[in-house]
Amino acid sequence: MNENVLKRNALLARKVVAGLASRQIGAEWAETREEALAKALAFIGEGATVAMGGCTSAIELGLVDALRAGNYVFVDRDRMSDKRAAMLAAYDADVFVTSANAVTEDGVIVNIDGNSNRVSAIAQGPRKVLFLIGMNKVCADLDSALKRARNVAAPINAQRFGLSTPCAKTGACADCKSPDTICCQFLVTRFSHHPGRMHAILVNDALGF
């Protein structure tokens, strides 16, 4: 990554970390993917029961492989035939791993979900929630964060799942009511009532969508 981009990201990350902290959401900065992985595993802790929704960022960081190979009770949804059982097990996990569709510079986290298992687990259930967030997800404010979630993350996810939505065909949100829509539930996380439950690792890289 270009040296100037790295410097800009590091400076902006200070603002995002401070914003998250003001909302009782723990946050830290990782210069590299390798550092982010180490921080994620340290937060999770050996022996923990870990679950996640579909999290491309976790795959890209190597966290999924590490959980499969390490001393963790990993609710591995991708390898379970009963997807509903995997989703329900997530609510009682020690740690739920996810990313964000967008995060504002002052620390508000935005997620959109189709099945709603991911946003519901973020809101309530698992003892802790770990967000893995690439700097490509940072937006100036809530309005731009919602636009990013609907016009960047949603179309890409609809395309990779092979869904027949207007955004999958045009690349832009049409505010549709398609049976295939994945924009069913919107979660705006602006504060955590439980200090220490939510934790974010900002990564000096582009991760996920």
C-alpha positions as CSV (number, residue, x, y, z in Angstrom):
1,M,0.0,0.0,0.0
2,N,1.2,3.5,-0.8
3,E,3.1,5.2,2.1
4,N,0.9,8.3,2.0
5,V,-2.2,6.1,2.2
6,L,-0.8,4.3,5.2
7,K,-0.1,7.6,6.9
8,R,-3.6,8.9,6.2
9,N,-5.2,5.7,7.4
10,A,-3.2,5.8,10.7
11,L,-4.2,9.4,11.3
12,L,-7.9,8.8,10.5
13,A,-7.9,5.6,12.6
14,R,-7.1,7.7,15.7
15,K,-10.4,9.6,15.3
16,V,-12.4,6.4,14.7
17,V,-10.9,4.6,17.7
18,A,-11.7,7.6,19.9
19,G,-15.2,7.7,18.5
20,L,-15.8,4.0,19.2
21,A,-14.3,4.4,22.7
22,S,-16.7,7.3,23.5
23,R,-19.5,4.8,22.7
24,Q,-18.2,2.2,25.2
25,I,-16.9,0.1,22.3
26,G,-13.3,-1.0,22.7
27,A,-11.1,-0.4,19.7
28,E,-7.5,-0.8,18.5
29,W,-5.5,-0.2,15.4
30,A,-3.6,-2.9,13.5
31,E,-0.9,-1.8,11.0
32,T,-1.0,-5.2,9.1
33,R,-3.3,-8.2,8.5
34,E,-0.9,-10.3,10.6
35,E,-1.1,-7.9,13.5
36,A,-4.9,-7.8,13.2
37,L,-5.0,-11.6,13.3
38,A,-2.8,-11.7,16.4
39,K,-5.0,-9.1,18.1
40,A,-8.2,-11.0,17.2
41,L,-6.9,-14.2,18.7
42,A,-5.7,-12.5,21.8
43,F,-9.2,-10.9,22.3
44,I,-11.0,-14.2,21.7
45,G,-8.7,-16.3,24.0
46,E,-8.0,-20.0,23.8
47,G,-10.8,-22.4,24.6
48,A,-13.5,-19.8,23.8
49,T,-16.7,-20.8,21.9
50,V,-16.6,-18.7,18.7
51,A,-19.3,-18.1,16.1
52,M,-19.7,-15.8,13.1
53,G,-22.0,-14.9,10.3
54,G,-20.7,-14.8,6.8
55,C,-17.5,-12.7,7.4
56,T,-15.2,-12.2,4.4
57,S,-12.9,-10.1,6.5
58,A,-12.3,-13.0,8.9
59,I,-11.4,-15.2,6.0
60,E,-9.1,-12.7,4.5
61,L,-7.2,-12.2,7.8
62,G,-6.8,-15.9,8.2
63,L,-8.9,-16.0,11.3
64,V,-11.2,-18.8,10.1
65,D,-8.3,-21.1,9.4
66,A,-6.8,-20.2,12.8
67,L,-10.0,-21.0,14.6
68,R,-10.4,-24.3,12.8
69,A,-6.8,-25.3,13.6
70,G,-6.5,-23.9,17.1
71,N,-7.8,-24.6,20.6
72,Y,-11.2,-23.1,20.1
73,V,-14.8,-24.3,20.0
74,F,-15.7,-23.0,16.6
75,V,-19.3,-23.0,15.5
76,D,-18.3,-23.5,11.9
77,R,-21.4,-22.6,10.0
78,D,-19.9,-23.3,6.6
79,R,-19.2,-26.9,7.6
80,M,-22.5,-27.6,9.4
81,S,-25.5,-29.1,7.5
82,D,-28.0,-27.6,10.0
83,K,-27.5,-23.8,9.3
84,R,-30.3,-22.9,11.7
85,A,-28.6,-24.8,14.5
86,A,-25.4,-22.9,13.8
87,M,-27.2,-19.6,13.8
88,L,-28.9,-20.3,17.1
89,A,-25.7,-21.5,18.7
90,A,-24.1,-18.1,18.0
91,Y,-26.4,-16.5,20.5
92,D,-24.7,-18.4,23.4
93,A,-21.2,-18.0,22.1
94,D,-18.4,-16.5,24.1
95,V,-17.4,-14.4,21.0
96,F,-19.3,-13.5,17.9
97,V,-17.0,-12.4,15.1
98,T,-18.3,-10.0,12.4
99,S,-17.3,-7.1,10.3
100,A,-19.2,-3.9,9.4
101,N,-20.8,-2.7,6.2
102,A,-19.6,0.8,7.3
103,V,-18.3,2.7,10.3
104,T,-18.5,6.5,10.7
105,E,-15.5,8.6,11.6
106,D,-17.0,9.2,15.1
107,G,-17.6,5.5,15.7
108,V,-21.2,4.5,14.6
109,I,-21.3,1.0,13.1
110,V,-23.8,0.2,10.3
111,N,-24.8,-3.3,9.2
112,I,-27.5,-4.6,6.8
113,D,-28.7,-8.2,6.9
114,G,-30.9,-10.5,5.0
115,N,-31.5,-13.4,7.4
116,S,-30.8,-11.1,10.3
117,N,-28.8,-13.7,12.3
118,R,-25.8,-11.4,12.1
119,V,-27.4,-8.1,13.2
120,S,-29.4,-9.9,15.9
121,A,-26.3,-11.5,17.4
122,I,-24.5,-8.1,17.4
123,A,-27.4,-6.5,19.3
124,Q,-28.0,-9.3,21.9
125,G,-26.8,-12.7,22.9
126,P,-23.1,-13.5,22.6
127,R,-21.0,-12.5,25.5
128,K,-18.7,-10.5,23.3
129,V,-18.7,-9.2,19.8
130,L,-15.6,-8.6,17.7
131,F,-15.7,-6.4,14.7
132,L,-12.9,-6.7,12.1
133,I,-13.0,-3.5,10.0
134,G,-10.8,-2.5,7.1
135,M,-10.2,1.2,6.5
136,N,-12.2,0.9,3.3
137,K,-15.3,0.8,5.5
138,V,-14.8,4.2,7.1
139,C,-17.3,6.9,6.1
140,A,-17.6,10.6,7.1
141,D,-21.0,10.4,8.8
142,L,-24.1,8.2,9.3
143,D,-25.7,9.2,6.0
144,S,-22.7,8.2,3.9
145,A,-22.3,5.0,6.0
146,L,-25.9,4.0,5.2
147,K,-25.3,4.8,1.5
148,R,-22.1,2.8,1.5
149,A,-23.9,-0.2,3.0
150,R,-26.7,0.0,0.5
151,N,-24.7,0.9,-2.7
152,V,-21.4,-0.9,-2.2
153,A,-21.8,-3.8,0.3
154,A,-25.3,-4.9,-0.6
155,P,-24.8,-5.1,-4.4
156,I,-21.5,-7.0,-4.1
157,N,-23.0,-9.5,-1.6
158,A,-26.1,-9.9,-3.8
159,Q,-23.8,-10.6,-6.8
160,R,-21.6,-13.1,-4.9
161,F,-24.7,-15.0,-3.7
162,G,-26.1,-15.1,-7.2
163,L,-29.3,-13.2,-6.2
164,S,-31.8,-11.7,-8.6
165,T,-32.0,-8.2,-7.2
166,P,-31.9,-4.9,-9.1
167,C,-28.6,-4.0,-7.4
168,A,-27.0,-7.2,-8.5
169,K,-27.8,-6.2,-12.1
170,T,-27.0,-2.5,-11.9
171,G,-24.6,-2.2,-9.0
172,A,-26.7,0.4,-7.3
173,C,-29.5,0.3,-4.7
174,A,-33.0,0.5,-6.0
175,D,-34.7,0.4,-2.6
176,C,-36.3,-2.8,-3.9
177,K,-38.8,-5.2,-2.4
178,S,-37.4,-8.1,-4.3
179,P,-38.0,-11.6,-2.8
180,D,-34.2,-11.9,-2.9
181,T,-33.4,-8.7,-1.2
182,I,-30.7,-8.9,1.5
183,C,-31.6,-5.4,2.9
184,C,-34.1,-6.7,5.4
185,Q,-32.8,-5.5,8.7
186,F,-30.7,-2.4,9.3
187,L,-28.7,-2.1,12.5
188,V,-27.1,1.1,13.6
189,T,-24.9,0.5,16.6
190,R,-24.2,3.9,18.2
191,F,-23.5,2.8,21.8
192,S,-22.9,-0.3,23.9
193,H,-24.7,-0.4,27.3
194,H,-22.2,-3.1,28.4
195,P,-18.6,-1.8,28.5
196,G,-16.2,-4.5,27.1
197,R,-18.8,-6.5,25.2
198,M,-18.1,-4.9,21.9
199,H,-14.6,-4.5,20.5
200,A,-13.3,-3.4,17.1
201,I,-10.0,-3.9,15.4
202,L,-9.4,-1.4,12.6
203,V,-7.0,-2.8,10.0
204,N,-4.8,-0.7,7.8
205,D,-6.0,-2.5,4.7
206,A,-9.1,-3.0,2.5
207,L,-11.1,-5.9,3.8
208,G,-14.4,-7.4,2.7
209,F,-17.0,-5.3,0.9
